[in-house]
Amino acid sequence: MMPASVYQPISSVLKTSFHGHGGAKSSTLDSKMDSTLQKSMLVAVHFDDPVKQSPTLTPKQKSKYTILNPKSETSDPAHTITPSKNVSSAKLDQVPEPKMTLFRREQVELGYRSPSGPGAGMFNMGNTCYLNSTLQALFHTPAFVNYLRFGGHENSCGSSGFSSCTICIMAATLKGTTNTNTMKPIKIYEKLKLICKHLTHGRQEDAHEFLRYLVESLQKSYLISRKVPKTVDNYTKETTPFNQIFGGYMRQDVVCMRCKHISTTFQHFMDLLLDIRQADNIDTALGGYFKRENLGQGENMYKCEK
């Protein structure tokens, strides 16, 4: 028997596979398939109720963190660039102060402003699973959603909107997910080269790689829209809304076992790669990532800077 043509509809291919090209028909098989299909379509899809998140940390949550650069709450407008104190006054065990603060961390809203159900599903436009899954994850991140909806970027965007501003494109795509059950994130797909030059339409790509390039493109669009000079210090660039939402600094303390001298360094990050093979939950994976370790033995032993 010749294989069915790839250009035939799925139903025709199934019938050809089951009954051959002669057109023989099994009413019993057809009735069973119809019955199974009807049963599956009648099954209701249940979604969990949206979790109402608190915009502030509980005392128990606060006890897990050490505030490196404590700041007092101010009434600066949302889009005011706040000059920071003298950088030279920063302590060695703290992250150096930026010369300007573009978006204060107090402006990040951790929970949804109002409960909302799941957003729209997204059509696969040709190997776009990586793009759809990344957008779905971002569009269900409360702090990110709050900024796109209420951050006021569209009112002050100095770029040419949908032609070059990734933030405007993302905000429009998010708005589209609330108006229908399924949608095509076509604006993001069309601007794939704007997000990353080596991403190709129709080709399978890595979701994590796409996420990193997408967040980086969001940050560039924000800096351009705010007309931030390219010569500004990196610590200032790391105070964009997207750095405040997704980024942070990793503090590393190296203790000399002989003289007990502590060498402290800070490394900026936008994501953490956790090993989930030996972890049952996120807390265990984080514990493994930040576990204490010895830096070499013998000739490879860490040499104290003091």
N, C-alpha and C positions, 0 to 999 in steps of 0.2 A: 504494500500500500504506500502510495506517495505521501510525503508529509504535507500538511496543510500550509497554504501560502501565508507568509508573515503579514500580508496586506489584508487578510480577511479579518472581520470583526471577531472579538473573543467568542461570542456565541456561536458563530459559524465554525470556528476552529474547534470548539468543544464538541459540537455535533459531528464534525468530520472525524474527530478522534474516536468518538464513541461508536458511531454508526457507519463510518466509511463513506466513500463517495457515491455509493449506490442509492443512498437516501433511505435506507432501512431505518425504521423508527421503533424504539421501544417505549411504549406508553407507560410501562411500569417505572422505568428509569426517569422519564420526564416528570412523572407525577411525584416521585420521591425528591427530585431536585427542586421542583416548585414548592413542595411542602417545606423542605429545609430552608429555602430562601425566605418564605413567608414568616417562618418562626424566627429567623435571625433578624428580620426587619421589625418584628414586633417587640423585640427586647429593648426596654428603655435604657438610655445611657444616663447614669447618675453622676453628677459632679459634686465634689466636696464643697461645703459652704466656704466662702472666702474667709480667710483668717484676718481678724481685725488686729493690726499691729499697733503697738504703742509707739508714739513719736519720740519717747524718751526711754532711756535705759532704767531698769529696775535697780534697786540697791544691790541685789545679788549679782546682777550682770556687771554693774560698775566695779564690784570688788575684784573682777577678773582682769581689769585693765589698769595700767599706769599711764596717766596723762603726762606726756613728755613736755609739751608746750602749753600749759594752761592759759586760757584766754578768758577775759571777762566778756559778758554779753554786751553788745552794742546795738544801737538803733540805726546803723548805717543802711542806706537803701540797698536793694538787692544787687544793683549793678554799679555800685561805687567801688573803685579800686582803693583799698585801704592800705596806706603806707605802714610798714612794720617798723619796729624799733631797730636800733643799731645792731647790725649783724654781729659785730665783734663782741657784743655783750652776751652772746649765747654760750651756755655751758657746754662742756665737752661731752656730757652724757645726754644731750638733747639734740633734736634735729635743728640744723641752722634755720634761722628765721628768713623767710623770703623778703625781698625788698618791697614787694607789693602783694596784697592778697586779693585775687580776682573774685573768688567766691568762697565765703566763709563756711567752715564745716557746720556751723550752727544753722545754716540755711538748708541743709539737706534734710528732707522730710522722710523719715524711715518708713512710715506706714501710709496706706492709701488714705486720701482725704475722705473718701466715702466708699462703702463696700461695692464691689463690682464683680460680676461673674466672669467666666472664661471668655477670652476674646475669640475672634473668628479663626477658623481653620485656613490654611494656606495651600493653594494649588502648587503642585510640582510643575515648574515651567521648563523642565529638562535638566535633570541632575542638580536640582536646587535644594536637595534635602538639607545640606549644610547651611544654606542661607535661611531657609524656613525655620529650622530648629534654633538657630542663633537668635533670630528675631523674636520667636516665641519666648525664649528664655529672658530676653531683655524686656519685652513688653509685659512680663509678669514679675518684674523687679520694681517694687513700689517707688523707691527713691528716684529711679530713672524715669518712670512714667510720670511722676509728679513734676519733674523738671520739664519734660517735653510738653506737658499740658499747661502748667502754670508758671513756668520759669520766665515767660515774657520775651523769649529770644526772638520770635518773629517780629516783634515790635521794634527791635533795635538792630536787626541783622543788617550789616553793611554790605553783605555779599549780594550776588544776583540771584538769590533764592534757590529755586529748584535746579538751576543749571550748575551750581557749584557748591552749595551749602548742604553738607550731610545732615546737619541738625534739622533744617527745614524739611528735608526729604523724609527723615525718620519720623518727625512729628506728623507729617501728612499721612504716612503709612500707618502710624498708630491710630490716627483718627479714623482711617478706613476700616480698621478691625472692629470698630464699635458699631458700624452701620450695616453689617451683613454677617451671614453665617460663615461664608467662605469668601476669600479674596485672593487676588494676585498681588504680591509685593513688587509690582512692575517698576515703580520708581527707583527702588533700590537696585533691582536687577539691571535696569538700563544704565545706571551710574556705577556699575561694577568697576570699571577702569578708574573712576574717580576715587574709589575707596582703595584700590590696590591695582597697580598697572599690570601685574603678571597674572591676575585672575582672568579666566577665560570663560565666555558664555558657553553653556552646554557641556562643560567638563566638570567632573567630580572634583571637589575641593575639600580641604580640611576645615571643619567647623571651628576649631579652636584658633587656627591661623586666621580665618575670616573674622572672628570676634576681635582679635588683637588689632588687625588692620582697621576694622570698623571703628573701634574706640579711639584709635589714633587719629583717624580721619575726623571724628567728632571733635576731638581736642583742637586739631588744626583749624577747623571751621570756627570754633569758638574764639581762638586767639586772633584770627583774621577779622571776625566780626567786631571784636572789641578793639581792633587796631593796636594790639600789643606789639611793641617793637621786637624785632627778631633778636636784638642784642640783650634782651632782658635775661636775668639770671634764671637758671633751671628751676630753682626752688619756687620762683614766681609762676613759671609755666606749670608747675605741679599743684597749683591751687585752682585749676579749672573745675567746673562742676563734676566732670567725669572722673577726674583724679580724686576729688573728695568723696565720690560715690564708690568707685571701684578700687582706687589705689591706696597706697599707704607706704610706710617705711618699716623695714625689718631691722630690728636692733640685734646686733651680734656682740656678745661679751666674750672675750678670750681671756681666761684666767691662768696666769703662770702658777704652776703647782709648787714652785720653789719660793719665789718672793711675793706671791699673791697679787702681783700687779694686774690690773684689769685694763685691757685695751678694748674700747668701745667703738664700733663703726655702725653706720646706717646705710641701708641699701633700699632704694625706691623700688616698688613693685606695683604691677597692675593686676597680677593674678598669681596664684600659687598652684604648682603642680603637685598634687597629693597622690601618694601610692595607696590605692584602695584594695590591693590584692590581699593584704593582711589586716584589713580594717573592716569592722562591722558597721561603723557609723562615722560621721564626719568628725566627731570629737576625737575618736581613736586615730583617724588619719592625720589630724592636726597634731596630736600628741607625738606621733611618729616623725612628723616633719620637723618639729621643734625640740626633739629629744637632745639631751646633752651627749656630747661625744668627745673622745680624746683625739687630739690632732697629731697623729703619727707617733712612731717609736724609733729609737736609735738615731740613725743619721737623718731620718725624715722628721724628727721631733720638732715641734714648733719652737722657734727661737724668740725668747722674750725681747721686746723692743727696749726694755729698760735695762 
